Amino acid sequence: MKTTPILIVGQGPYGLALANYLEHKGLDFRIIGKPMELWRKHTFSDTALRSDMATSEIAHPKNRYSIDAFRKQVGLRSDSEERVTVKEYRNYIDWVLDKIPYKIQEVYLKKLTQHQGRFHAELETGELIKAKQVVIATGVAHHLNVPEEFKKAADVIHSYQVAKIESLKHKKILVVGSGQSAAEAIEVCQQNENLVQWYSRKEPRYYSEPLDLPKWMFDLVVKSAGLFRRLPPIIIKNLFSIFSATTITPDYKSKLSQITRFSVKPDLAEYDHVITATGYRYSLNHMTFLGEELRSSLKMRASMPSIDKNFMSSTKNLYFVGPSTEAFFGPPMKFMIGSQYVAPRLSKILTG
Ligand SMILES: Cc1cc2nc3c(=O)[nH]c(=O)nc-3n(C[C@H](O)[C@H](O)[C@H](O)COP(=O)(O)OP(=O)(O)OC[C@H]3O[C@@H](n4cnc5c(N)ncnc54)[C@H](O)[C@@H]3O)c2cc1C
């Protein structure tokens, strides 16, 4: 069994940003997962990011992987006001992955267990790694939310399953949800000559920022991520409902006005497919790659492991970062920008 002082599980913006900080400090670590999987495989190709350039970069202590630098190097015009398209972002990801000096291992974790104070990670390839400290940065993939009332529909597809949605042609489809993913799924299905209808209980709200906030306030919220931890859970919950309102970018307003929208659920039997763009619900129970004993020993708050100000769970040396920690560090963790808060701080903790 190989050993490592630090194992990072996940190669999204959070895992890679942390790896960049550790590498910069000259620390030994290993990182596993599928690099930027969400952005390469689970976002619609013809859309754009909601976050701006500076808040979508893979963080590095010397800002080595800025989108601006990428654009300059490949001869693209740099306009920080312009939204980055998913196609361009994928090229940016390839550029970053080509430049990073450490080894990334494209493999999933199958099971994590703990034995005499050390973690044992069994990979899907059968390889075993022994680690002193483990950081779970597995993002959204395990937490797709499909409300109970849609589970019985003929063919339910979550908006995360982009490849499946893009393959639908000449079908009758109901898209459920009131956010950006619903809008994007509707557009793709329409382009592919499907008959699309929309079920959104709420009147859609059109707004360009990812949080329903002016940009200056968004920046302030991000900078004060640490403060969220000090607030009682009930206040955080109420703040979320103000800050994290579901919105759609205004460029969809006229396109969506031509779609039949129901505010009361139609008969699902009428559709070939139901696409649930109903977001993500985080729960430790979904993270079955964590051994049962380990999971049941963790102290919980709501349905996720409770973490302290250093991102550590009640199991010593086991850390959680990314969107599933929103209940502790606030709305910034839902977005890539949260990694710019986490990576510098956690890299210091892991050094000690
Ligand atoms: C459709 C969509 C659009 C979004 N748009 C934006 C946007 O424009 N701007 C923004 O800031 N945020 C956006 N977000 C939020 C986005 O999810 C987060 O900002 C960010 O991607 C989370 O990063 P992460 O590193 O935590 O996880 P992810 O990016 O989800 O990456 C998870 C990583 O974990 C790995 N993994 C999963 N399971 C295992 C396992 N068992 N073993 C090993 N590795 C594993 C995956 O392979 C992957 O490498 C969007 C989210 C969605 C779903």
The ligand as an SDF file (V2000), in Angstrom:
LIG
                    3D

 53 58  0  0  0  0  0  0  0  0999 V2000
  -24.8460   23.3030  -14.2380 C   0  0  0  0  0  0  0  0  0  0  0  0
  -24.0210   24.0750  -13.2600 C   0  0  0  0  0  0  0  0  0  0  0  0
  -23.5440   25.3310  -13.5980 C   0  0  0  0  0  0  0  0  0  0  0  0
  -22.7760   26.0670  -12.6950 C   0  0  0  0  0  0  0  0  0  0  0  0
  -22.3090   27.2960  -13.0600 N   0  0  0  0  0  0  0  0  0  0  0  0
  -21.4640   27.9590  -12.2440 C   0  0  0  0  0  0  0  0  0  0  0  0
  -20.8550   29.1790  -12.6490 C   0  0  0  0  0  0  0  0  0  0  0  0
  -21.0690   29.6940  -13.7480 O   0  0  0  0  0  0  0  0  0  0  0  0
  -19.9900   29.7530  -11.7930 N   0  0  0  0  0  0  0  0  0  0  0  0
  -19.7010   29.2330  -10.5640 C   0  0  0  0  0  0  0  0  0  0  0  0
  -18.8870   29.8040   -9.8450 O   0  0  0  0  0  0  0  0  0  0  0  0
  -20.2670   28.0830  -10.1630 N   0  0  0  0  0  0  0  0  0  0  0  0
  -21.1340   27.4460  -10.9500 C   0  0  0  0  0  0  0  0  0  0  0  0
  -21.6950   26.2630  -10.5570 N   0  0  0  0  0  0  0  0  0  0  0  0
  -21.3840   25.7650   -9.2250 C   0  0  0  0  0  0  0  0  0  0  0  0
  -20.2680   24.7170   -9.2780 C   0  0  0  0  0  0  0  0  0  0  0  0
  -20.8190   23.4890   -8.9250 O   0  0  0  0  0  0  0  0  0  0  0  0
  -19.2180   24.9420   -8.2810 C   0  0  0  0  0  0  0  0  0  0  0  0
  -18.8330   26.2600   -8.3420 O   0  0  0  0  0  0  0  0  0  0  0  0
  -17.9530   24.1140   -8.4620 C   0  0  0  0  0  0  0  0  0  0  0  0
  -17.8780   23.3970   -9.6560 O   0  0  0  0  0  0  0  0  0  0  0  0
  -17.8100   23.1610   -7.3390 C   0  0  0  0  0  0  0  0  0  0  0  0
  -16.4970   22.7160   -7.3720 O   0  0  0  0  0  0  0  0  0  0  0  0
  -16.0090   21.4200   -6.6170 P   0  0  0  0  0  0  0  0  0  0  0  0
  -14.5390   21.3600   -6.8230 O   0  0  0  0  0  0  0  0  0  0  0  0
  -16.4930   21.4090   -5.2300 O   0  0  0  0  0  0  0  0  0  0  0  0
  -16.7610   20.2080   -7.3240 O   0  0  0  0  0  0  0  0  0  0  0  0
  -17.0130   19.7630   -8.8080 P   0  0  0  0  0  0  0  0  0  0  0  0
  -16.6790   20.7990   -9.7870 O   0  0  0  0  0  0  0  0  0  0  0  0
  -18.3940   19.2130   -8.7850 O   0  0  0  0  0  0  0  0  0  0  0  0
  -15.9610   18.5640   -8.9780 O   0  0  0  0  0  0  0  0  0  0  0  0
  -16.0740   17.3780   -8.2260 C   0  0  0  0  0  0  0  0  0  0  0  0
  -14.8540   16.5340   -8.4230 C   0  0  0  0  0  0  0  0  0  0  0  0
  -14.9560   15.3890   -7.5830 O   0  0  0  0  0  0  0  0  0  0  0  0
  -14.7010   14.2140   -8.3360 C   0  0  0  0  0  0  0  0  0  0  0  0
  -15.3650   13.0760   -7.6900 N   0  0  0  0  0  0  0  0  0  0  0  0
  -16.6680   12.8400   -7.4870 C   0  0  0  0  0  0  0  0  0  0  0  0
  -16.8250   11.6590   -6.8660 N   0  0  0  0  0  0  0  0  0  0  0  0
  -15.5970   11.1480   -6.6710 C   0  0  0  0  0  0  0  0  0  0  0  0
  -15.1020    9.9490   -6.0790 C   0  0  0  0  0  0  0  0  0  0  0  0
  -15.8940    9.0200   -5.5540 N   0  0  0  0  0  0  0  0  0  0  0  0
  -13.7570    9.7700   -6.0810 N   0  0  0  0  0  0  0  0  0  0  0  0
  -12.9170   10.6820   -6.6030 C   0  0  0  0  0  0  0  0  0  0  0  0
  -13.3340   11.8220   -7.1560 N   0  0  0  0  0  0  0  0  0  0  0  0
  -14.6620   12.0490   -7.1930 C   0  0  0  0  0  0  0  0  0  0  0  0
  -15.1800   14.5370   -9.7390 C   0  0  0  0  0  0  0  0  0  0  0  0
  -14.6070   13.6710  -10.6780 O   0  0  0  0  0  0  0  0  0  0  0  0
  -14.6720   15.9770   -9.8490 C   0  0  0  0  0  0  0  0  0  0  0  0
  -13.3160   15.9690  -10.1860 O   0  0  0  0  0  0  0  0  0  0  0  0
  -22.4870   25.5220  -11.4200 C   0  0  0  0  0  0  0  0  0  0  0  0
  -22.9880   24.2680  -11.0780 C   0  0  0  0  0  0  0  0  0  0  0  0
  -23.7460   23.5510  -11.9690 C   0  0  0  0  0  0  0  0  0  0  0  0
  -24.2660   22.2070  -11.5680 C   0  0  0  0  0  0  0  0  0  0  0  0
  1  2  1  0
  2  3  1  0
  2 52  2  0
  3  4  2  0
  4  5  1  0
  4 50  1  0
  5  6  2  0
  6  7  1  0
  6 13  1  0
  7  8  2  0
  7  9  1  0
  9 10  1  0
 10 11  2  0
 10 12  1  0
 12 13  2  0
 13 14  1  0
 14 15  1  0
 14 50  1  0
 15 16  1  0
 16 17  1  0
 16 18  1  0
 18 19  1  0
 18 20  1  0
 20 21  1  0
 20 22  1  0
 22 23  1  0
 23 24  1  0
 24 25  2  0
 24 26  1  0
 24 27  1  0
 27 28  1  0
 28 29  2  0
 28 30  1  0
 28 31  1  0
 31 32  1  0
 32 33  1  0
 33 34  1  0
 33 48  1  0
 34 35  1  0
 35 36  1  0
 35 46  1  0
 36 37  1  0
 36 45  1  0
 37 38  2  0
 38 39  1  0
 39 40  1  0
 39 45  2  0
 40 41  1  0
 40 42  2  0
 42 43  1  0
 43 44  2  0
 44 45  1  0
 46 47  1  0
 46 48  1  0
 48 49  1  0
 50 51  2  0
 51 52  1  0
 52 53  1  0
M  END
$$$$
